Amino acid sequence: MKFLLTGRTGQVGSALEPALAPLGEVRAFDRQGLDLLDAQSVREAIAAAGPDVIVNAAAYTAVDSAERERERAFAVNGQAVAELARQAKSIDALLIHFSTDFVYDGGKRAPYVESDAPAPLNVYGQSKLAGDRAIAASGCRHFIFRTSWVYGPSGRNFLRAILAAAATKPELRVVDDQHGAPTSSGAIAAAVAQVLANPGHSRQASGVYHLSAAGETTWHGFAAAILQGRGLTTPLAAIRSDEYPTAARRPKYSVLDNAKLGAAFGVALPDWRHGLAAVLAAIR
């Protein structure tokens, strides 16, 4: 297979490039190599690469900043994705795209399934949903993998923020009323590679598939596990969301049900604690 990968320096993209390499030729681009906001550049890159699979790991992910940068968030997460979908359709390539648990409003108290109606609470979630809908409307062959609480050994993410704060602050205060499943970039990349390595993937229906780590916790529980995993004893206090105001509202519950992924592809991600242990080992 021939792959065109966007977002090669991002959390998911940097894990995907080596994961996809055993499956075929990978042409990977960062923001400097391929400007997704330049439609002509996108068309030329896809025409030159002639990919069987386009993997879009690029995204605007600054959840709070999106509240004041709505136009840019929708340009990257919506309009650029629509162009990728149009080009995938034109050459009959499979488009793989990553969405988010933040398309849900958190009103459930049971894991979300793919048929649950999206109702994003913030601009980031709205912009990601716009991309999801543009892909579906394009008619291209696609797998939209909706994941949650993504982190990895590099880049800006919750794990690295907690480690940095633990080294400089006398106490950490983390919200304990938002529930989700921390999912490592490495686990995401391994799952996608497993999907594509199975010849049967081409027979699966286009659509949304939830792809997140098993189990669930809160941000406070995640922080506690990070500290414990590094043997850190920085005091950690549990607080409510209203004690830590942010520009963007977050869903109180965004655990994803991954049964559809398992039924379609035979893929199941391990418990979130397993992914955390692997990431902590990678950054020691």
KOLTIPA-996144 format. One line per 3 residues: number of its first residue (from 1); their letters; for each residue z, x, y of N, C-alpha, C, O, CB. Coordinates in pm, whole numbers, plus 50000, padded with zeros to 5 digits. Glycine has a CB too. Example, Ala and Ser with C-alpha at 12.3 -4.5 7.8 and 13.67 -1.06 7.14 Angstrom:
1	AS	50780 51319 49431 50780 51230 49550 50780 51320 49670 50846 51424 49668 50905 51131 49553 | 50708 51285 49775 50714 51367 49894 50787 51290 50003 50804 51341 50114 50572 51408 49940
***
This chain:
1	MKF	50000 50083 49880 50000 50000 50000 50000 50087 50125 50050 50199 50125 50121 49906 50001 | 49944 50033 50230 49945 50098 50360 50032 50016 50455 50013 49896 50470 49800 50114 50416 | 50128 50085 50517 50224 50017 50604 50206 50062 50748 50178 50178 50776 50367 50044 50558
4	LLT	50223 49968 50839 50242 50000 50981 50382 49953 51016 50414 49835 51005 50132 49932 51073 | 50465 50047 51060 50606 50019 51090 50631 50039 51238 50600 50144 51293 50699 50110 51007 | 50688 49939 51303 50730 49953 51442 50881 49976 51447 50953 49946 51351 50691 49827 51524
7	GRT	50927 50030 51559 51071 50052 51577 51126 50162 51489 51237 50149 51437 51145 49927 51550 | 51053 50269 51471 51091 50373 51375 51222 50443 51412 51289 50496 51323 50981 50475 51365 | 51261 50445 51539 51385 50513 51578 51503 50418 51589 51614 50462 51617 51364 50584 51710
10	GQV	51481 50290 51568 51591 50194 51571 51673 50200 51444 51641 50274 51351 51537 50054 51592 | 51779 50121 51441 51869 50124 51326 51798 50087 51196 51807 50160 51097 51986 50031 51348 | 51728 49975 51196 51659 49931 51075 51534 50014 51050 51507 50053 50936 51623 49781 51085
13	GSA	51458 50041 51155 51335 50118 51139 51358 50257 51084 51282 50303 50999 51265 50128 51269 | 51463 50326 51130 51489 50461 51082 51529 50463 50935 51508 50562 50866 51599 50526 51165 | 51586 50352 50887 51618 50342 50744 51497 50299 50663 51483 50337 50547 51733 50244 50723
16	LEP	51409 50219 50724 51292 50169 50652 51188 50276 50626 51126 50276 50519 51230 50058 50728 | 51167 50367 50719 51059 50465 50701 51074 50542 50570 50977 50548 50494 51056 50562 50819 | 51189 50602 50540 51202 50672 50411 51206 50576 50292 51164 50613 50182 51327 50757 50411
19	ALA	51254 50454 50311 51260 50359 50201 51121 50312 50159 51098 50285 50041 51347 50240 50239 | 51030 50301 50255 50895 50255 50225 50803 50367 50176 50704 50341 50108 50834 50191 50348 | 50837 50491 50209 50749 50605 50177 50709 50611 50030 50593 50641 50001 50817 50733 50216
22	PLG	50800 50586 49934 50758 50592 49792 50657 50484 49752 50596 50493 49646 50878 50582 49703 | 50640 50383 49837 50553 50271 49802 50411 50288 49855 50322 50211 49817 50611 50142 49854 | 50389 50385 49941 50256 50404 49996 50257 50483 50125 50354 50550 50157 50191 50271 50019
25	EVR	50147 50473 50198 50131 50544 50325 50198 50467 50438 50171 50348 50457 49982 50567 50356 | 50285 50535 50512 50357 50470 50621 50316 50533 50754 50333 50653 50775 50510 50480 50600 | 50263 50450 50843 50237 50495 50980 50343 50430 51067 50339 50309 51090 50091 50460 51028
28	AFD	50435 50510 51115 50551 50458 51186 50542 50491 51334 50500 50601 51372 50681 50514 51127 | 50581 50395 51418 50570 50411 51563 50703 50382 51630 50776 50291 51591 50462 50318 51619 | 50734 50463 51732 50845 50430 51821 50788 50368 51948 50668 50342 51957 50931 50557 51853
31	RQG	50874 50344 52046 50831 50277 52168 50728 50359 52244 50639 50304 52308 50951 50248 52258 | 50741 50492 52239 50647 50578 52310 50511 50580 52242 50407 50590 52308 50703 50721 52319 | 50511 50569 52109 50385 50574 52036 50310 50442 52034 50187 50441 52021 50410 50616 51896
34	LDL	50382 50331 52047 50318 50200 52046 50397 50106 52136 50510 50069 52105 50308 50144 51902 | 50337 50069 52246 50400 49976 52340 50369 49834 52296 50256 49787 52313 50351 50001 52486 | 50467 49765 52240 50444 49631 52188 50415 49531 52299 50366 49421 52270 50564 49585 52108
37	LDA	50444 49565 52423 50415 49476 52534 50271 49492 52585 50228 49421 52675 50513 49501 52647 | 50199 49586 52525 50058 49609 52559 49974 49557 52442 49959 49626 52341 50028 49762 52587 | 49921 49436 52456 49849 49373 52346 49729 49456 52300 49701 49463 52180 49802 49234 52388
40	QSV	49659 49518 52393 49544 49600 52355 49587 49719 52271 49521 49755 52174 49468 49647 52480 | 49699 49781 52308 49752 49893 52231 49789 49849 52090 49766 49922 51993 49874 49953 52302 | 49846 49731 52079 49883 49678 51946 49758 49656 51862 49755 49695 51746 49962 49546 51959
43	REA	49657 49595 51920 49533 49570 51847 49468 49699 51800 49422 49708 51687 49436 49491 51933 | 49464 49799 51887 49402 49926 51852 49479 49998 51741 49419 50054 51650 49392 50016 51976 | 49613 49996 51749 49693 50064 51648 49675 49999 51511 49664 50068 51410 49841 50062 51688
46	IAA	49671 49866 51508 49655 49796 51381 49514 49818 51325 49498 49836 51205 49683 49646 51399 | 49414 49817 51412 49277 49841 51366 49263 49981 51308 49194 50001 51208 49178 49821 51482 | 49328 50079 51371 49319 50218 51323 49393 50237 51192 49347 50312 51105 49373 50313 51427
49	AGP	49506 50171 51176 49588 50190 51057 49536 50110 50938 49551 50153 50824 49732 50152 51085 | 49476 49994 50962 49430 49909 50854 49538 49877 50753 49516 49896 50633 49314 49973 50786 | 49654 49831 50797 49767 49815 50705 49754 49693 50613 49694 49592 50649 49896 49804 50783
52	DVI	49812 49706 50495 49830 49591 50406 49954 49513 50448 49962 49391 50431 49841 49636 50258 | 50052 49586 50503 50179 49527 50543 50217 49580 50681 50220 49701 50704 50290 49559 50438 | 50245 49488 50773 50300 49524 50904 50449 49493 50900 50488 49379 50874 50227 49447 51021
55	VNA	50531 49594 50927 50676 49577 50924 50728 49593 51067 50724 49702 51123 50744 49680 50827 | 50775 49484 51124 50821 49489 51263 50973 49504 51268 51048 49408 51251 50778 49362 51339 | 51017 49627 51292 51161 49655 51305 51199 49678 51450 51312 49718 51479 51200 49775 51221
58	AAY	51107 49653 51542 51136 49668 51685 51191 49537 51738 51149 49429 51696 51009 49711 51764 | 51285 49546 51830 51342 49425 51889 51423 49460 52013 51468 49573 52030 51430 49351 51787 | 51440 49361 52097 51537 49369 52207 51667 49315 52149 51675 49198 52112 51490 49286 52336
61	TAV	51771 49401 52141 51893 49363 52070 52019 49365 52157 52129 49347 52107 51913 49454 51954 | 52003 49388 52287 52119 49393 52376 52162 49250 52408 52112 49190 52504 52087 49474 52508 | 52253 49196 52329 52286 49054 52335 52335 49012 52473 52288 48912 52527 52391 49021 52232
64	DSA	52427 49086 52531 52480 49049 52663 52380 49075 52774 52367 48995 52867 52609 49124 52691 | 52309 49186 52767 52210 49217 52871 52098 49114 52875 52039 49090 52981 52151 49355 52848 | 52069 49053 52761 51962 48953 52756 51989 48834 52848 51896 48768 52894 51942 48903 52614
67	ERE	52117 48808 52876 52150 48696 52964 52095 48717 53105 52065 48620 53175 52301 48677 52970 | 52081 48841 53147 52025 48868 53280 51883 48926 53271 51818 48946 53374 52115 48963 53356 | 51837 48954 53150 51701 49007 53130 51622 48915 53037 51557 48960 52943 51706 49151 53072
70	RER	51630 48788 53065 51567 48687 52979 51417 48714 52960 51366 48705 52848 51588 48548 53038 | 51349 48745 53068 51204 48765 53060 51170 48880 52965 51077 48869 52884 51146 48791 53199 | 51245 48990 52975 51216 49104 52887 51251 49071 52742 51177 49107 52651 51293 49228 52934
73	AFA	51363 49004 52721 51402 48968 52585 51295 48883 52519 51260 48906 52403 51537 48894 52585 | 51243 48784 52591 51139 48698 52534 51007 48773 52520 50929 48743 52429 51119 48574 52622 | 50979 48869 52607 50856 48946 52596 50855 49028 52466 50756 49031 52394 50838 49040 52717
76	VNG	50968 49094 52437 50975 49179 52318 50994 49097 52191 50925 49119 52091 51090 49279 52332 | 51086 49002 52195 51122 48928 52073 51034 48807 52048 51033 48753 51937 51265 48884 52082 | 50960 48764 52149 50875 48646 52133 50728 48678 52147 50653 48666 52050 50913 48542 52233
79	QAV	50685 48718 52266 50543 48737 52292 50483 48853 52212 50373 48839 52158 50521 48761 52439 | 50553 48965 52203 50501 49078 52126 50492 49043 51978 50398 49084 51910 50590 49201 52146 | 50589 48968 51930 50588 48926 51789 50471 48832 51763 50407 48840 51658 50722 48857 51752
82	AEL	50442 48745 51858 50327 48655 51844 50197 48734 51831 50110 48697 51753 50320 48560 51963 | 50184 48842 51907 50063 48925 51899 50054 48994 51764 49946 49001 51705 50061 49029 52012 | 50166 49047 51714 50165 49108 51581 50122 49006 51475 50046 49038 51384 50305 49165 51546
85	ARQ	50171 48884 51489 50135 48779 51392 49986 48747 51401 49921 48730 51298 50218 48652 51417 | 49932 48740 51521 49788 48713 51535 49705 48822 51470 49606 48794 51402 49750 48701 51684 | 49746 48946 51489 49671 49056 51430 49687 49059 51277 49592 49091 51206 49717 49189 51491
88	AKS	49806 49027 51229 49826 49020 51084 49735 48914 51024 49675 48936 50918 49974 48990 51050 | 49725 48800 51090 49638 48693 51043 49492 48738 51041 49419 48706 50947 49654 48569 51132 | 49451 48810 51142 49310 48848 51155 49265 48944 51045 49148 48947 51009 49286 48912 51290
91	IDA	49359 49024 50992 49321 49119 50886 49385 49083 50752 49377 49160 50656 49363 49262 50926 | 49446 48967 50744 49512 48918 50622 49618 49017 50573 49630 49042 50453 49407 48894 50512 | 49694 49072 50666 49806 49159 50629 49933 49076 50617 49947 48972 50682 49824 49274 50733
94	LLI	50025 49122 50535 50157 49060 50527 50241 49111 50645 50245 49231 50670 50227 49093 50390 | 50305 49020 50715 50395 49059 50825 50539 49042 50780 50580 48933 50737 50367 48974 50953 | 50616 49149 50790 50760 49143 50764 50831 49159 50898 50805 49252 50974 50805 49254 50662
97	HFS	50921 49066 50925 50988 49062 51054 51137 49034 51030 51174 48971 50932 50926 48953 51147 | 51221 49083 51121 51365 49067 51107 51419 48975 51215 51397 48996 51335 51435 49204 51113 | 51490 48873 51171 51551 48778 51262 51703 48793 51255 51753 48894 51205 51508 48632 51228
100	TDF	51776 48695 51305 51918 48713 51325 51999 48587 51293 51949 48475 51303 51945 48755 51466 | 52123 48608 51255 52217 48497 51237 52248 48427 51369 52299 48315 51369 52346 48546 51173 | 52219 48492 51481 52249 48433 51612 52154 48320 51650 52164 48267 51761 52244 48540 51717
103	VYD	52063 48282 51561 51983 48162 51588 52065 48036 51556 52022 47926 51589 51853 48164 51505 | 52182 48053 51493 52267 47939 51460 52382 47929 51560 52420 48027 51623 52322 47953 51315 | 52436 47807 51573 52540 47785 51674 52681 47807 51624 52776 47802 51703 52528 47648 51728
106	GGK	52698 47830 51493 52831 47857 51440 52914 47734 51413 53035 47745 51389 52903 47944 51532 | 52853 47617 51417 52929 47495 51397 52964 47466 51252 53052 47384 51226 52853 47381 51452 | 52897 47531 51158 52927 47509 51017 53051 47588 50976 53097 47677 51048 52807 47549 50928
109	RAP	53104 47554 50861 53211 47634 50802 53177 47665 50657 53265 47689 50574 53346 47561 50811 | 53048 47664 50628 52995 47707 50500 52870 47789 50531 52806 47766 50634 52962 47583 50405 | 52834 47884 50445 52721 47971 50477 52593 47895 50509 52559 47796 50444 52695 48064 50361
112	YVE	52524 47942 50611 52399 47880 50655 52288 47905 50554 52273 48015 50502 52359 47932 50794 | 52210 47800 50528 52090 47812 50445 51969 47803 50536 51978 47760 50651 52086 47702 50334 | 51854 47843 50482 51734 47855 50564 51688 47722 50624 51621 47721 50727 51623 47914 50482
115	SDA	51724 47613 50561 51682 47482 50612 51773 47427 50721 51743 47323 50780 51676 47383 50499 | 51884 47494 50749 51972 47450 50857 51901 47465 50992 51829 47563 51015 52105 47530 50857 | 51921 47368 51079 51852 47369 51208 51907 47478 51300 52028 47484 51321 51864 47232 51276
118	PAP	51820 47563 51355 51866 47663 51451 51911 47597 51580 51857 47494 51621 51756 47766 51480 | 52010 47657 51645 52057 47609 51776 52127 47725 51845 52249 47724 51860 52155 47485 51761 | 52050 47827 51887 52111 47948 51942 52193 47922 52067 52157 47839 52151 52006 48050 51972
121	LNV	52304 47996 52079 52395 47981 52192 52361 48074 52308 52412 48055 52418 52536 48006 52148 | 52277 48173 52284 52252 48272 52387 52103 48307 52396 52024 48269 52309 52334 48398 52360 | 52066 48379 52501 51926 48414 52526 51871 48501 52414 51757 48483 52372 51911 48485 52660
124	YGQ	51949 48595 52366 51903 48680 52256 51862 48594 52137 51751 48611 52085 52013 48779 52214 | 51948 48503 52094 51916 48416 51981 51794 48329 52010 51712 48307 51921 52035 48330 51947 | 51783 48280 52132 51667 48198 52170 51538 48279 52162 51436 48229 52115 51685 48140 52312
127	SKL	51543 48404 52208 51423 48487 52206 51382 48523 52064 51263 48529 52033 51445 48614 52288 | 51480 48547 51978 51448 48577 51838 51390 48453 51768 51297 48465 51688 51574 48626 51763 | 51444 48338 51800 51390 48215 51741 51247 48192 51788 51164 48143 51711 51478 48094 51778
130	AGD	51217 48226 51912 51080 48213 51962 50985 48299 51880 50873 48257 51849 51072 48253 52110 | 51028 48419 51844 50946 48505 51760 50926 48447 51621 50815 48449 51568 51008 48643 51748 | 51033 48395 51562 51023 48332 51430 50919 48220 51431 50836 48210 51342 51160 48277 51385
133	RAI	50926 48137 51534 50837 48021 51542 50693 48063 51570 50599 47999 51521 50885 47926 51651 | 50674 48170 51646 50539 48219 51673 50475 48269 51544 50355 48248 51521 50542 48331 51778 | 50552 48335 51461 50499 48383 51333 50457 48265 51245 50347 48265 51190 50604 48469 51259
136	AAS	50544 48167 51234 50511 48051 51151 50387 47979 51202 50304 47934 51123 50630 47954 51146 | 50374 47969 51334 50261 47898 51393 50130 47974 51376 50023 47913 51379 50286 47873 51539 | 50137 48106 51359 50016 48188 51350 49937 48165 51222 49816 48185 51218 50051 48333 51361
139	GCR	50007 48123 51118 49942 48106 50988 49927 48234 50909 49863 48234 50804 49808 48046 51008 | 49984 48345 50957 49975 48469 50881 50070 48467 50762 50167 48391 50761 50007 48590 50970 | 50042 48548 50663 50135 48564 50551 50256 48639 50604 50242 48742 50669 50069 48641 50431
142	HFI	50376 48589 50577 50493 48652 50638 50620 48628 50559 50637 48528 50490 50511 48602 50779 | 50710 48726 50571 50849 48712 50529 50934 48742 50651 50932 48854 50702 50884 48808 50407 | 51008 48644 50697 51105 48665 50805 51241 48681 50740 51295 48587 50682 51104 48545 50908
145	FRT	51297 48800 50749 51427 48827 50689 51534 48814 50798 51541 48895 50891 51431 48969 50623 | 51616 48713 50783 51721 48685 50882 51849 48754 50836 51902 48722 50730 51743 48530 50901 | 51898 48847 50915 52014 48926 50875 52128 48910 50976 52118 48829 51069 51975 49074 50860
148	SWV	52236 48988 50959 52354 48965 51044 52434 49093 51067 52441 49180 50981 52443 48859 50982 | 52493 49101 51185 52590 49205 51221 52542 49345 51176 52613 49416 51105 52727 49174 51159 | 52423 49380 51218 52360 49503 51168 52426 49627 51230 52456 49630 51349 52209 49503 51199
151	YGP	52446 49727 51148 52502 49854 51193 52449 49965 51103 52391 49938 50998 52659 49850 51192 | 52469 50089 51145 52423 50202 51066 52488 50330 51115 52575 50326 51203 52272 50214 51072 | 52448 50443 51059 52512 50570 51094 52472 50624 51231 52536 50717 51281 52480 50673 50990
154	SGR	52368 50567 51292 52324 50616 51423 52295 50498 51513 52293 50383 51469 52198 50706 51410 | 52274 50527 51640 52243 50422 51737 52368 50354 51790 52480 50393 51760 52153 50320 51675 | 52344 50251 51870 52455 50176 51931 52488 50058 51841 52405 49969 51820 52418 50126 52075
157	NFL	52608 50057 51788 52649 49947 51701 52801 49938 51699 52871 50026 51751 52593 49965 51558 | 52852 49832 51639 52995 49805 51638 53073 49917 51571 53178 49958 51621 53024 49673 51569 | 53026 49966 51459 53099 50070 51386 53118 50195 51473 53228 50248 51484 53025 50107 51256
160	RAI	53011 50240 51534 53021 50361 51615 53107 50337 51739 53176 50428 51786 52881 50410 51656 | 53102 50214 51793 53186 50182 51908 53333 50186 51870 53416 50234 51948 53149 50045 51965 | 53367 50136 51753 53506 50136 51708 53554 50279 51686 53665 50314 51726 53522 50053 51579
163	LAA	53472 50361 51624 53512 50500 51601 53533 50575 51732 53627 50653 51746 53407 50573 51515 | 53445 50550 51829 53459 50617 51958 53585 50568 52031 53658 50648 52090 53334 50592 52045 | 53609 50438 52026 53726 50383 52094 53855 50430 52029 53954 50456 52098 53720 50230 52094
166	AAT	53855 50441 51897 53976 50484 51826 54014 50626 51862 54131 50664 51851 53955 50472 51675 | 53916 50705 51905 53943 50844 51939 53996 50861 52081 54046 50967 52117 53818 50925 51923 | 53985 50753 52163 54020 50769 52304 54121 50667 52356 54181 50689 52461 53897 50760 52387
169	KPE	54142 50558 52284 54228 50451 52335 54358 50442 52254 54359 50468 52134 54154 50316 52330 | 54467 50404 52320 54595 50394 52249 54602 50273 52158 54681 50271 52063 54709 50388 52349 | 54520 50171 52185 54519 50050 52103 54383 49983 52113 54318 49988 52217 54632 49951 52147
172	LRV	54340 49922 52003 54215 49847 52002 54246 49697 51994 54338 49655 51924 54124 49891 51884 | 54168 49617 52068 54183 49472 52067 54047 49413 52027 53948 49431 52097 54231 49416 52207 | 54044 49343 51914 53917 49297 51858 53930 49149 51819 54033 49107 51766 53876 49383 51734
175	VDD	53826 49073 51846 53830 48928 51820 53840 48899 51671 53778 48967 51589 53707 48860 51879 | 53917 48797 51638 53943 48763 51498 53906 48619 51466 53951 48563 51366 54090 48786 51465 | 53822 48557 51551 53783 48418 51527 53632 48401 51520 53581 48290 51536 53840 48328 51635
178	QHG	53560 48511 51498 53416 48505 51472 53393 48561 51332 53434 48672 51301 53334 48585 51581 | 53325 48482 51247 53309 48518 51107 53163 48547 51075 53072 48474 51115 53362 48405 51016 | 53142 48656 51001 53006 48693 50961 53009 48796 50851 53114 48822 50792 52927 48745 51080
181	APT	52894 48854 50825 52882 48955 50719 52819 49081 50775 52698 49083 50798 52798 48901 50600 | 52896 49187 50799 52838 49313 50845 52737 49365 50743 52767 49373 50624 52949 49418 50869 | 52618 49399 50790 52510 49438 50700 52452 49571 50745 52405 49584 50859 52399 49329 50695
184	SSG	52456 49670 50659 52411 49804 50697 52259 49813 50697 52192 49747 50618 52471 49909 50604 | 52208 49896 50786 52063 49915 50794 52008 49971 50663 51896 49939 50623 52027 50008 50910 | 52086 50055 50598 52042 50111 50470 52027 50005 50363 51933 50009 50284 52138 50217 50423
187	AIA	52120 49910 50359 52112 49801 50262 51992 49712 50290 51925 49667 50197 52241 49718 50263 | 51964 49688 50417 51847 49608 50454 51719 49677 50408 51633 49615 50346 51843 49584 50608 | 51707 49806 50438 51587 49880 50401 51568 49884 50250 51456 49868 50201 51594 50022 50456
190	AAV	51676 49905 50177 51666 49910 50031 51621 49776 49974 51542 49771 49880 51801 49950 49969 | 51671 49667 50032 51633 49534 49985 51486 49506 50013 51416 49452 49926 51721 49428 50053 | 51438 49541 50131 51297 49518 50165 51207 49601 50073 51105 49551 50025 51270 49554 50313
193	AQV	51245 49725 50047 51166 49809 49957 51164 49749 49816 51062 49754 49748 51222 49952 49953 | 51276 49694 49773 51283 49631 49642 51191 49509 49635 51125 49486 49534 51427 49590 49609 | 51188 49431 49742 51097 49316 49747 50952 49361 49732 50878 49306 49652 51115 49239 49880
196	LAN	50913 49462 49809 50774 49505 49811 50733 49581 49686 50615 49585 49652 50750 49590 49931 | 50830 49642 49618 50798 49716 49496 50767 49623 49380 50707 49665 49281 50914 49808 49459 | 50809 49498 49391 50785 49400 49285 50647 49338 49306 50623 49273 49408 50896 49290 49285
199	PGH	50554 49357 49211 50420 49301 49229 50419 49151 49253 50324 49098 49311 50336 49332 49109 | 50524 49082 49210 50531 48938 49227 50556 48894 49369 50551 48774 49398 50636 48883 49141 | 50583 48989 49460 50615 48947 49597 50497 48875 49661 50517 48788 49746 50654 49068 49682
202	SRQ	50375 48909 49622 50258 48849 49684 50242 48702 49649 50166 48629 49714 50134 48924 49644 | 50313 48657 49546 50302 48517 49506 50409 48430 49572 50407 48308 49558 50313 48505 49354 | 50502 48492 49643 50609 48415 49706 50561 48351 49836 50478 48406 49908 50731 48505 49734
205	ASG	50615 48236 49864 50574 48161 49982 50620 48229 50110 50729 48285 50117 50627 48019 49976 | 50534 48222 50211 50574 48269 50342 50692 48185 50393 50705 48068 50359 50456 48262 50442 | 50777 48248 50474 50887 48173 50531 51005 48261 50564 50996 48384 50564 50930 48066 50438
208	VYH	51117 48195 50593 51242 48262 50630 51326 48283 50505 51339 48194 50422 51320 48180 50735 | 51382 48402 50494 51473 48436 50385 51596 48503 50446 51584 48598 50523 51405 48529 50278 | 51713 48454 50412 51835 48518 50458 51857 48647 50378 51844 48649 50256 51956 48424 50444
211	LSA	51891 48753 50451 51909 48884 50389 52028 48951 50457 52014 49018 50559 51779 48972 50401 | 52144 48932 50398 52266 48991 50456 52358 49034 50344 52340 48996 50228 52338 48890 50550 | 52457 49114 50379 52553 49161 50279 52632 49044 50222 52648 48941 50288 52648 49265 50340
214	AGE	52681 49061 50101 52766 48959 50040 52905 48963 50103 52945 49064 50161 52776 48979 49887 | 52976 48852 50090 53111 48845 50144 53110 48809 50291 53004 48785 50350 53183 48976 50124 | 53227 48805 50350 53239 48776 50492 53370 48833 50546 53463 48861 50470 53232 48624 50518
217	TTW	53374 48848 50677 53495 48896 50744 53487 48854 50890 53398 48778 50928 53510 49052 50730 | 53579 48902 50971 53573 48883 51115 53549 49020 51179 53555 49122 51111 53705 48817 51170 | 53523 49021 51309 53508 49150 51376 53637 49231 51364 53633 49353 51348 53470 49131 51525
220	HGF	53751 49163 51371 53878 49233 51354 53890 49290 51213 53933 49404 51195 53996 49139 51383 | 53852 49211 51113 53857 49259 50976 53763 49376 50954 53795 49470 50881 53824 49148 50880 | 53646 49370 51016 53550 49480 51007 53608 49606 51071 53599 49715 51015 53416 49442 51074
223	AAA	53668 49589 51190 53729 49704 51257 53840 49765 51173 53850 49887 51163 53783 49662 51394 | 53923 49681 51112 54033 49731 51029 53979 49812 50911 54035 49915 50875 54120 49616 50978 | 53870 49763 50851 53812 49834 50737 53751 49967 50781 53757 50065 50707 53705 49748 50670
226	ILQ	53693 49971 50901 53637 50096 50954 53748 50199 50973 53736 50314 50929 53564 50072 51088 | 53856 50157 51038 53967 50249 51062 54027 50298 50930 54054 50417 50914 54075 50181 51147 | 54046 50207 50838 54102 50246 50709 54010 50343 50636 54055 50439 50575 54128 50122 50622
229	GRG	53879 50316 50643 53783 50402 50576 53779 50543 50629 53742 50636 50558 53648 50342 50585 | 53818 50560 50756 53822 50694 50814 53963 50750 50821 53985 50859 50874 53762 50693 50953 | 54059 50677 50767 54197 50724 50769 54257 50729 50908 54341 50814 50936 54205 50858 50707
232	LTT	54214 50638 50996 54263 50636 51134 54377 50536 51147 54377 50431 51083 54148 50601 51231 | 54473 50568 51229 54592 50484 51243 54605 50423 51383 54714 50379 51420 54716 50565 51211 | 54498 50421 51459 54502 50359 51591 54544 50213 51578 54484 50139 51500 54365 50370 51660
235	PLA	54646 50168 51653 54688 50028 51645 54572 49933 51675 54491 49958 51765 54804 50001 51741 | 54566 49822 51599 54457 49727 51610 54515 49586 51626 54583 49537 51536 54362 49734 51487 | 54488 49522 51739 54540 49388 51766 54429 49285 51749 54314 49308 51786 54599 49380 51908
238	AIR	54465 49170 51691 54371 49059 51676 54380 48968 51798 54490 48929 51838 54399 48979 51545 | 54265 48934 51857 54263 48847 51975 54161 48736 51955 54077 48742 51865 54231 48929 52103 | 54169 48634 52041 54072 48525 52040 53950 48563 52125 53957 48650 52211 54137 48394 52093
241	SDE	53840 48495 52099 53719 48522 52176 53740 48501 52325 53683 48573 52408 53605 48435 52127 | 53821 48400 52361 53841 48374 52504 53927 48480 52572 53939 48481 52695 53905 48239 52523 | 53986 48569 52493 54060 48682 52551 53970 48803 52573 54012 48902 52632 54178 48720 52460
244	YPT	53847 48794 52526 53751 48904 52544 53618 48842 52589 53522 48837 52512 53733 48988 52410 | 53611 48795 52715 53491 48726 52763 53369 48818 52766 53378 48934 52805 53516 48668 52902 | 53256 48763 52726 53129 48836 52729 53024 48749 52798 53040 48627 52809 53083 48874 52585
247	AAR	52917 48812 52843 52812 48738 52912 52746 48636 52821 52711 48526 52864 52706 48835 52966 | 52729 48672 52694 52664 48584 52599 52766 48521 52505 52857 48589 52457 52557 48660 52519 | 52751 48393 52478 52834 48326 52379 52790 48368 52239 52671 48387 52212 52826 48171 52395
250	RPK	52887 48383 52150 52860 48417 52011 52900 48300 51920 52994 48228 51951 52935 48546 51970 | 52828 48281 51808 52870 48177 51713 53002 48216 51648 53026 48332 51617 52762 48155 51605 | 53088 48116 51627 53216 48143 51563 53200 48168 51412 53284 48233 51349 53312 48025 51587
253	YSV	53092 48116 51355 53069 48132 51211 52919 48148 51189 52841 48059 51222 53126 48010 51129 | 52880 48262 51133 52736 48284 51111 52710 48353 50978 52618 48434 50965 52677 48368 51225 | 52791 48320 50878 52769 48373 50744 52641 48311 50688 52618 48192 50705 52891 48344 50650
256	LDN	52558 48391 50621 52431 48345 50567 52437 48333 50416 52495 48417 50347 52319 48440 50608 | 52375 48229 50365 52361 48209 50221 52233 48280 50176 52125 48252 50228 52357 48055 50184 | 52245 48371 50080 52132 48453 50037 52070 48408 49905 51994 48483 49844 52176 48596 50024
259	AKL	52100 48286 49861 52053 48240 49730 51901 48235 49722 51843 48268 49618 52111 48103 49700 | 51835 48194 49830 51689 48184 49829 51626 48321 49806 51528 48333 49733 51639 48124 49960 | 51681 48425 49869 51632 48561 49851 51642 48603 49705 51549 48660 49649 51710 48660 49941
262	GAA	51757 48574 49644 51776 48611 49504 51682 48536 49412 51627 48594 49319 51917 48585 49463 | 51663 48407 49437 51576 48327 49351 51430 48370 49362 51358 48372 49262 51590 48179 49387 | 51387 48406 49484 51247 48441 49505 51213 48583 49461 51108 48607 49402 51212 48426 49651
265	FGV	51304 48676 49488 51272 48817 49469 51365 48890 49373 51341 49007 49341 51273 48887 49599 | 51469 48824 49326 51565 48892 49239 51644 48999 49312 51688 49097 49252 51494 48954 49122 | 51663 48980 49443 51731 49079 49526 51864 49022 49574 51869 48909 49623 51643 49121 49647
268	ALP	51969 49100 49561 52101 49060 49611 52167 49182 49673 52182 49284 49607 52190 48999 49498 | 52207 49172 49798 52275 49282 49863 52419 49290 49816 52480 49186 49786 52269 49268 50016 | 52476 49410 49809 52616 49424 49768 52711 49375 49876 52670 49343 49988 52648 49570 49735
271	DWR	52838 49368 49841 52941 49328 49936 52940 49419 50059 52906 49537 50049 53079 49330 49870 | 52976 49363 50174 52971 49440 50299 53057 49564 50295 53028 49662 50363 53014 49353 50414 | 53163 49562 50215 53250 49680 50206 53176 49797 50141 53200 49913 50174 53377 49647 50127
274	HGL	53088 49767 50048 53009 49872 49982 52918 49940 50085 52907 50062 50089 52925 49813 49865 | 52852 49858 50167 52767 49915 50270 52844 49998 50370 52797 50103 50415 52693 49807 50342 | 52964 49953 50405 53046 50028 50498 53084 50164 50441 53078 50265 50512 53172 49948 50533
277	AAV	53123 50167 50316 53161 50295 50254 53044 50393 50256 53063 50513 50280 53207 50272 50108 | 52922 50342 50230 52805 50429 50229 52776 50485 50368 52742 50603 50382 52684 50353 50177 | 52790 50401 50471 52764 50448 50607 52869 50548 50653 52836 50649 50714 52761 50329 50703
280	LAA	52995 50520 50623 53100 50614 50662 53081 50749 50594 53106 50853 50654 53239 50557 50628 | 53036 50748 50469 53009 50873 50398 52894 50949 50463 52893 51072 50466 52978 50847 50250 | 52795 50873 50515 52678 50935 50574 52708 51003 50708 52638 51097 50747 52569 50832 50593
283	IR	52811 50956 50779 52838 51013 50911 52955 51109 50911 52997 51154 51018 52864 50903 51011 | 53010 51141 50795 53120 51237 50792 53070 51375 50828 53147 51471 50831 53188 51240 50655
***
